[in-house]
């Protein structure tokens, strides 16, 4: 049984292409703001982003990420991929991110 599991794992690894097209760890302090573009739209009050590990963290440097700084605002931010995506035809594209909700508010439009 163990041989079967090892063999099937190796076959799965051979079929998968775990390419990473983008990774951001915000390890270079405020330099992130030169790579990321905050959205703007007339008639909308957009809040600003900053860096924080949050109130609860394991390793402050490794757990640092973007933090919304203003309450009751719209937020939008983007950056370019470090590696262009050639084609996803016939492949599954996985987009993964983490969200930490620390405020005790309930609002429409927030990820819960």
LUMMAR-664922 format. One line per 3 residues: number of its first residue (from 1); their letters; for each residue x, y, z of C-alpha. Coordinates in nm, 2 decimals, padded with zeros to 4 digits. Layout:
LUMMAR-664922
NUM	A	X/Y/Z  ...
end
This chain:
LUMMAR-664922
1	XXX	00.00/00.00/00.00  00.28/00.24/00.09  00.45/00.17/-00.25
4	XXX	00.12/00.26/-00.43  00.10/00.59/-00.24  00.46/00.69/-00.31
7	XXX	00.42/00.60/-00.68  00.09/00.79/-00.72  00.24/01.09/-00.54
10	XXX	00.54/01.09/-00.78  00.31/01.06/-01.08  00.10/01.36/-00.95
13	XXX	00.41/01.57/-00.90  00.52/01.49/-01.26  00.19/01.61/-01.40
16	XXX	00.15/01.93/-01.19  00.33/02.25/-01.29  00.35/02.45/-00.96
19	XXX	00.48/02.77/-01.13  00.47/03.08/-00.91  00.38/03.38/-01.11
22	XXX	00.38/03.63/-00.83  00.48/03.64/-00.46  00.49/03.94/-00.23
25	XXX	00.63/03.92/00.12  00.67/04.30/00.18  01.02/04.24/00.32
28	XXX	01.17/04.56/00.18  00.97/04.80/00.40  00.81/05.10/00.22
31	XXX	00.95/05.00/-00.12  00.62/04.81/-00.18  00.45/05.14/-00.26
34	XXX	00.66/05.19/-00.57  00.54/04.85/-00.71  00.17/04.86/-00.61
37	XXX	-00.08/05.11/-00.76  -00.38/05.22/-00.54  -00.70/05.25/-00.74
40	XXX	-00.87/05.58/-00.80  -01.23/05.65/-00.92  -01.40/05.98/-00.93
43	XXX	-01.68/06.01/-00.67  -01.54/05.73/-00.45  -01.35/05.78/-00.12
46	XXX	-01.06/05.54/-00.14  -00.87/05.45/00.18  -00.50/05.42/00.20
49	XXX	-00.29/05.10/00.26  00.00/05.05/00.50  00.21/04.76/00.62
52	XXX	00.14/04.57/00.94  00.17/04.22/01.09  -00.16/04.29/01.27
55	XXX	-00.24/04.24/01.64  -00.17/03.87/01.64  00.12/03.72/01.46
58	XXX	00.38/03.44/01.48  00.68/03.62/01.32  00.63/03.99/01.26
61	XXX	00.87/04.01/00.96  00.71/03.71/00.79  00.35/03.79/00.87
64	XXX	00.37/04.16/00.75  00.12/04.25/00.48  -00.10/04.52/00.35
67	XXX	-00.34/04.68/00.60  -00.63/04.91/00.53  -00.58/05.23/00.73
70	XXX	-00.91/05.41/00.71  -01.26/05.30/00.81  -01.56/05.30/00.58
73	XXX	-01.37/05.35/00.26  -01.34/05.17/-00.08  -01.01/04.99/-00.13
76	XXX	-00.85/04.87/-00.45  -00.48/04.80/-00.52  -00.29/04.61/-00.80
79	XXX	00.06/04.53/-00.91  00.22/04.35/-01.21  00.30/03.98/-01.21
82	XXX	00.67/03.91/-01.18  00.64/03.64/-01.44  00.39/03.67/-01.72
85	XXX	00.13/03.40/-01.76  00.17/03.26/-02.11  -00.15/03.06/-02.13
88	XXX	-00.38/02.88/-01.89  -00.57/02.69/-02.16  -00.63/02.34/-02.04
91	XXX	-00.48/02.43/-01.70  -00.62/02.53/-01.36  -00.50/02.87/-01.24
94	XXX	-00.50/02.91/-00.86  -00.50/03.25/-00.70  -00.43/03.24/-00.33
97	XXX	-00.43/03.52/-00.07  -00.49/03.56/00.30  -00.72/03.80/00.48
100	XXX	-00.71/03.88/00.85  -01.02/04.05/00.99  -00.93/04.23/01.31
103	XXX	-01.19/04.49/01.34  -01.52/04.40/01.50  -01.74/04.55/01.23
106	XXX	-01.98/04.40/00.98  -02.01/04.56/00.64  -02.14/04.48/00.30
109	XXX	-01.87/04.41/00.05  -01.60/04.28/00.29  -01.47/03.93/00.26
112	X	-01.60/03.72/00.55
end
